[in-house]
Every structure is written in C-alpha cells, then in structure tokens.
Amino acid sequence: MADVEARLAQLGITLPDVVPPVAAYTPAVLDGNHVYTSGQLPMVAGALPATGKVGEGPGLVPPADAKGYARICALNALAAAKSVLGSLDRVSRVVKVVGFVSSDPAFTGQPAVINGASEVLGEIFGDAGVHARSAVGVAVLPLDAPVEVELVLAVD
C-alpha cells in the first residue's frame, strides 16, 4: 500500500522508537513477503503507562484504558516493522493481529480491548487494514503489562 507514511502524518501519528527487546528475540523479522512482529507491550518512552490485570473494579486496569494501550502496542509493532522494511509504504495489508489481555478472572471483554489495535490499523491502512484476529485473555504478561499485541503484515 502506497502513502502509508503520508497517512500517518495526516492522522498526526508519529511512530515511537522501536522498543528494545526485554529478552532474547528481535522486534520484527522480514521473511519473504511477510513481516512478523514480536509481541509488543504498550511502552511509552521506555516505561509501561500501567501494570496489572484488566477488569472492572479497584486495583484493576479499566478496559477503556487497556484499549488505549492496545493502540500503543500496535504503533510499537508498526515501528518494529518499519525497522526491517525501511518504510511502511511497502505494507500491502495487515494479515493478522494477535492480542493478549492480562485479565481479571471475571473479565470477558478482551475483543473490545484489542479493538484499540484493530481500529488504529484501520485508520492507517484503510481496507488493507482489515485483518484476521485473536483476542486472548491470559493470567499475566511480561513486566505485568496489561496488554500485548503482535502483527503479521504482507509486504511488496
């Protein structure tokens, strides 16, 4: 898809720096016509904006906040993809989004949380941003992050 970089500018979105790995992996891999990103946490300037489980109630990360963090995860994943592509203009479509939500046992709203990632990809890529997706509740994520997102992107 051409003009992704221009679309980011039009939307007022500046991609963050690539988040350094917290273990033994690379943020993204280009293999043939696909880029696979590692799971991206909602890091902002090297720190998590919140930690803990997502759910309703005291001491939990509110679902609306978690949705915003999923958006940040997607932007971090795009930054990782750009680091191996040089330009996001090479992306022809978003193939798959996998989202993990660190969930309170009573929380079942994982799809609404991961919509934060899906919606920003739709804003950026338009029809090429329509993708297959999984939204999975998990007991805990690295660094006690509330959400994590990985992408599979098709490239020209």
C-alpha positions as CSV (number, residue, x, y, z in Angstrom):
1,M,0.0,0.0,0.0
2,A,1.5,3.3,-1.0
3,D,1.3,6.5,1.0
4,V,1.1,4.9,4.5
5,E,3.8,7.3,5.7
6,A,1.7,10.2,4.4
7,R,-1.4,8.8,6.0
8,L,0.4,8.6,9.4
9,A,1.3,12.3,9.1
10,Q,-2.3,13.2,8.1
11,L,-3.6,11.4,11.2
12,G,-1.0,13.2,13.3
13,I,0.6,9.9,14.3
14,T,4.3,9.7,15.0
15,L,5.6,6.2,15.4
16,P,7.7,5.7,18.5
17,D,11.3,4.5,18.6
18,V,11.5,0.7,18.4
19,V,11.1,-0.8,21.8
20,P,14.3,-2.7,22.7
21,P,13.7,-6.4,23.4
22,V,13.3,-7.4,27.1
23,A,14.6,-10.9,26.4
24,A,16.3,-13.0,23.6
25,Y,14.4,-12.0,20.5
26,T,14.3,-9.4,17.7
27,P,11.4,-6.9,17.5
28,A,10.5,-7.9,13.9
29,V,11.5,-10.4,11.2
30,L,11.1,-10.0,7.4
31,D,10.6,-13.4,5.8
32,G,9.7,-13.4,2.1
33,N,6.6,-11.3,1.7
34,H,5.6,-11.1,5.3
35,V,6.8,-9.2,8.4
36,Y,6.2,-10.9,11.8
37,T,6.5,-8.7,14.8
38,S,7.3,-9.9,18.3
39,G,4.6,-9.2,20.9
40,Q,4.7,-5.5,21.6
41,L,3.9,-4.1,25.0
42,P,2.4,-0.6,25.4
43,M,5.8,1.0,26.2
44,V,5.9,4.8,26.1
45,A,9.4,6.4,26.4
46,G,10.8,3.2,27.9
47,A,8.1,2.6,30.5
48,L,4.7,1.0,30.9
49,P,1.9,3.5,31.4
50,A,0.1,1.0,33.7
51,T,0.6,-2.5,35.0
52,G,-1.8,-5.2,36.2
53,K,-4.9,-7.0,35.2
54,V,-7.7,-5.6,33.1
55,G,-11.2,-5.6,34.5
56,E,-13.8,-3.6,36.4
57,G,-13.1,-2.6,40.0
58,P,-10.5,-1.2,42.4
59,G,-6.9,-2.1,41.6
60,L,-7.7,-3.2,38.0
61,V,-6.8,-1.5,34.7
62,P,-10.0,-0.1,33.3
63,P,-11.0,-1.7,29.9
64,A,-11.1,1.7,28.2
65,D,-7.5,2.4,29.3
66,A,-6.4,-1.0,28.2
67,K,-8.0,-0.3,24.7
68,G,-5.7,2.8,24.5
69,Y,-2.8,0.6,25.5
70,A,-3.6,-1.8,22.7
71,R,-3.4,1.1,20.3
72,I,0.0,1.9,21.6
73,C,1.1,-1.7,21.2
74,A,0.0,-1.6,17.5
75,L,2.0,1.5,16.9
76,N,5.0,0.0,18.6
77,A,4.6,-3.1,16.3
78,L,4.4,-0.8,13.3
79,A,7.7,0.9,14.4
80,A,9.3,-2.6,14.7
81,A,8.0,-3.5,11.2
82,K,9.3,-0.2,9.8
83,S,12.8,-1.0,11.3
84,V,13.1,-4.0,9.0
85,L,11.3,-2.6,6.0
86,G,12.7,1.0,5.8
87,S,9.2,2.3,5.0
88,L,5.7,1.2,5.9
89,D,4.7,2.1,2.3
90,R,5.9,-1.4,1.5
91,V,3.0,-2.9,3.5
92,S,0.3,-4.2,1.2
93,R,-2.1,-5.4,4.0
94,V,-2.4,-6.3,7.6
95,V,-2.9,-10.0,7.7
96,K,-3.3,-10.9,11.3
97,V,-3.4,-9.3,14.8
98,V,-2.9,-11.4,17.9
99,G,-3.7,-9.6,21.1
100,F,-3.2,-10.8,24.7
101,V,-5.0,-9.2,27.6
102,S,-3.9,-9.8,31.2
103,S,-7.3,-10.4,32.5
104,D,-9.0,-10.5,35.9
105,P,-10.8,-13.9,36.1
106,A,-14.2,-12.2,35.7
107,F,-13.2,-10.1,32.7
108,T,-14.5,-11.3,29.3
109,G,-14.1,-8.1,27.2
110,Q,-10.8,-9.0,25.5
111,P,-12.2,-8.3,22.0
112,A,-13.2,-4.7,22.9
113,V,-9.7,-4.1,24.4
114,I,-7.9,-5.4,21.3
115,N,-10.2,-3.2,19.1
116,G,-7.7,-0.4,20.2
117,A,-5.1,-2.1,17.9
118,S,-7.6,-3.0,15.1
119,E,-9.1,0.4,14.9
120,V,-5.8,2.3,14.6
121,L,-4.7,-0.2,11.9
122,G,-7.9,0.5,10.0
123,E,-7.4,4.3,10.3
124,I,-3.9,3.9,8.9
125,F,-4.3,1.3,6.2
126,G,-8.0,1.6,5.3
127,D,-9.3,-1.5,3.6
128,A,-5.8,-3.1,3.7
129,G,-6.0,-2.8,7.4
130,V,-8.9,-5.3,7.7
131,H,-7.4,-8.4,9.2
132,A,-7.9,-11.8,10.9
133,R,-7.5,-11.6,14.7
134,S,-7.3,-13.4,18.0
135,A,-8.0,-11.6,21.3
136,V,-6.9,-13.9,24.2
137,G,-7.2,-13.4,28.0
138,V,-4.1,-14.5,29.9
139,A,-3.1,-14.7,33.5
140,V,-0.1,-12.5,33.3
141,L,2.1,-10.8,30.6
142,P,5.8,-9.8,30.6
143,L,6.6,-6.9,33.1
144,D,3.0,-7.2,34.3
145,A,1.8,-5.3,31.2
146,P,-2.0,-5.2,30.8
147,V,-1.9,-5.9,27.0
148,E,0.4,-7.2,24.3
149,V,-0.1,-7.2,20.5
150,E,1.7,-8.8,17.6
151,L,1.2,-8.3,13.9
152,V,1.6,-10.2,10.6
153,L,1.9,-7.9,7.7
154,A,2.1,-8.7,3.9
155,V,4.6,-6.6,2.0
156,D,5.5,-5.9,-1.6
